[in-house]
Amino acid sequence: MGAGDYYKILKLKRDATDEEVKKAYKRLAMKWHPDKNLEDPLRKEEFEAKFKQVSEAYDVLSDPKKRQTYDFYGHYPLHSQRFSKENGDGNMNEDGVVESSLPCTLVELYNGCKKKFKVSRTVPDEFGELKPVEEILKIDIKPGWKKGTKITFPGKGNQEPGGAPADLIFVLDERPHAVFKRDGNDLVVVQKMLLLDALIGKTLNLTTLDGRDLTIHVADIVKPGYELVIPNEGMPISKEPGKKGNLRIKFDVMFPSRLTTQQKCDLRRILSDADY
């Protein structure tokens, strides 16, 4: 996660005081705590992801040493710097290769994007003393890349005196989307629908991840477990240019909370003649 992201998550300026950090965390933690979302279970993952981001940001910015290190290393992911070897943080293998998380939104993974990172690493100078060196790295995210995809920069990690520079690896991570959820090459969306519409049909309007307006006619009766599949409206398949997965629409049918006696009679009369 880039350095500016933690400040953005807590809606703070970079010169925010400790008290401002604490207040921002309390406000956002209350807003996004999973226990606050009891009425809409479909947003459970969104609340959990937001709360995790807020907590992670506070964990770093509330600790003077972590914050100082975080600010110094710019957009380099905090938990994968070589300096963290001393305090047990980090993600470095036995070969000294540094792996860093690269969070991307689902929109970025659908459309592809370019990212820049300002990284700082330590290298020996002509006297063998370690010194920090900053560099801008560019990553070209291809449409359809999946969580776990690795992008390697050979020799762009830290270097000890007398040794070869380590590799730097970014491991792609996917941030939750408010509407769509990825399932392999497919996109899944849960659509709320009134019982009436589930029986007589409805026209849905969705905005795709590339900004198109998609009109979908639901003509079939929506039964429990029914799933509407729209071919070629899922995620791009990176190894097969021009091809996409499917869009799968699941339905959350909303039943009326109560019915009058007359309404029950009318329903019994209408539905008693239906084909089952």
N, C-alpha and C positions, 0 to 999 in steps of 0.2 A: 504494500500500500504506500502511495507517495506521501511525502512529508506534509504537503498542504492538505491532504485528505482528512487527517485527524482534526485539524482546526475547522475544516468545512463541515465535518460530521457534527461537531459540537457548536457550530455556528459562532465561532470565535475568531478574533483577530490574533495574529501571531504574537502580539505583545500582551495578550490577556493575562491578568493576574491569577494567582492561585485561587482566590475567592471566586473570580469570574468562571474559572474552569469548574469549580465545585458546583456553583449554581446552575451552570449550563447542563452539567451532567444530571443533576437531580431533576431538572425540568424535563429533559428528553427521556430520561430513564422512566419517569412516571408516564410519559406519553406513550412510549413504545413497549412498556413491560407486557409480556404475554398475558399476564393475568387481567390486564385492562381490556383485552379483546375477547369478551365472552359471548358477544352477540353475533359475530361473523366468523365462524370457524374457517372459512375459505381464505381469510387473511392471516391465518396462524403463522405460516412460514414467513410472511412479510414482517410481522411483528417480531418474531424470533431473530430474524436476520438484522433488523434495525437495532434491536436491543443489544445484540452481540457487537455490532459496530460501535455503538455508543459506549459500551463497557470497555471495549478494546482501546478506543480513543482516550477515555478517561484514565485507564491504567497507565498509559504512556505520559500524557500531559500533566497528570497529577504528581508524577515522580520527577523531581528536579534533575536527577542524573539521566534518566531515560529521555526526558524532554530535551535536555542539552544535546545528548547524542543524536537524537532524532532530528533536531533542527540542523545540526552540523552536517549530517549526511544527506541533506536535501531530499530528493525523491527516491533515494535508495531504500528498499524495504528494511525496516528496522531489525526484524528478527533473523536476518541472514547475514549480517556483517561479521567479519572475522573478529572484530573487537569483542564480540559476544562470547567468544570461546572461553574467556576468563570467568564469566559469571554463569555459564551454563546455558544461556539462551542461544538460539541460532539453529541452523540446519546445514551442517557441513559434514560431508562424508570423510572416509579415511584418506582419500586422495586429495583433500583440501578443496574439493569442488563446492562452491557455494550455490545453494538453491534458494530462490526467492519467489514468493507468491506474486502473481500478476493478475490482480482482479480486473475483470471485464464485465460490462453489462451485457445482457442478452441482445440488445440492439447492436452493440459493437460486434458481437460474435456473428450476428445475422448478416450485417452489411459489410463487415471488415472495417478496419481502421488503422491508423498509424499512431504510435505512442512514442513519446520521448521521455527518457529518464536521465536525470543528472545523478551519476553515481560517484562515490568517492572510495578509493581503495588505497592501500598502503603498499609502497614499493621502496626498495633500498636506493639511496642516492650513491654517488661515487665513493663515499666514505663508508658505505655499509649501514648507514643510519636510515631508519624507516621514516618516510615522509608521506603525507597524503597527496594524492593526485586526483583531480576531478575530471570527468569526461561525460559527454552527452552520448547516450546510446539510443538508437532508433529501432523500433520493432514494428514490423508490418504484419498486422493481424489479418489472416486470411478468412474470408466468409466461411462459416461452418466449422471452424476449429472448435475442439471440445475441451472441456475441463480436463486438466492433466497433461495437455500438450506442452512439450518442453522446447524452449528456444535457448540455444547455447551460444555464448560468446566466448570462444577459446581465448585463454590468456588474459581475460579481463577481470579476474579476481585478484585477491591480494597476493603479494610475493614476499617471501622471507629471504633474508640475505643468503646467497649461495644456492637458492632454489629457483625452480621455474614458477612463473605466475600460474595461479590456479584458474580454472575455468569458472565462468559465471553463468548460471542457468536460471532462467525464469520459467516457472511452472504456472500455466494458465489456470485461473480460478474463475468461477461464474457467479455473479451476483444475482440474487432472486429478482424476478420481474413481477410487477403488480398484477399482470393479467395472464401472461403465458408462462408455462413451465416446460422445460425441455425434457424429452425422453428419447435419448439416442438422437436420431435424425428427425424425430417427430416433435411437433409442438402440441401441447395439451392446454385447453382452456376449459374452465368450468363456468357454464352459463346458467344463471338463475332464470327460472321460468315459472309463470303462474300455472296452476293446474288447468285452467281453461285453455291457455295457449298450448299446453302439452297435449291436449285432446284435439283441438281444432287446427293447430298449426300456427306458425309465427315466422316473421321475417327478422333475421338478426343482422345487425350491422357491427362489424369489427374493423378496427384499424390495425393493419399489419405492422410488423416490425420495421418495414421500410416505408411506412407512411401511407400505404394505399388503403382505400375504403373498400372493404369486402362485404358484399351483400349475400346472405345465405338464407335460402328458403327451407324451413323445416316443415315438410309436408306429412311425414310419418307421425303416428302417435308415439309420443315419448314415453316408453315403458321403463320400469326400473332397470338400470344397467345399460340403457340405450346409449350408443355412442355414434355420433355422426362424423364420418371421415371425409375430409376434403383433400383430394390428391394434390401433390405438388405445391402445397402451401405451408410446408414445414420448414425446417432449417436447411440451408444449402449444404450439399454433400461435398466437402472440400476436395476429396479425391476423384469426384465425378462432376466436373464443371457443368453447370446448366441444369443439374438435377437437384431436386429437393425432396425432403421427406413429406409426411402427411401432416395436416392439421386435424387433430382429433378433438371434437367438442363433446364434453360430458355435461350432463344436465343435473341441476339441483332444483327439483320441482317443489314449489311452495304451495302448500295446502291451506285452504281457508281456516281461520281459527275457530269459526263457528258458522252454523247455517240455521236459518229459520225453518220452522215446520213446513212452510209453503215451498221453500227452496228444496228441501229434502224430497218433498212430494214430486216436484217438477223433475228433479234429477232421476228419481226412481222411474218416473214415466218415460223420460227420454232414453235413459241408459238400458232399460229393461228390453228394448227392442234391438240393441246393438249386437253386432257379431263378436263373439269371444273365441 
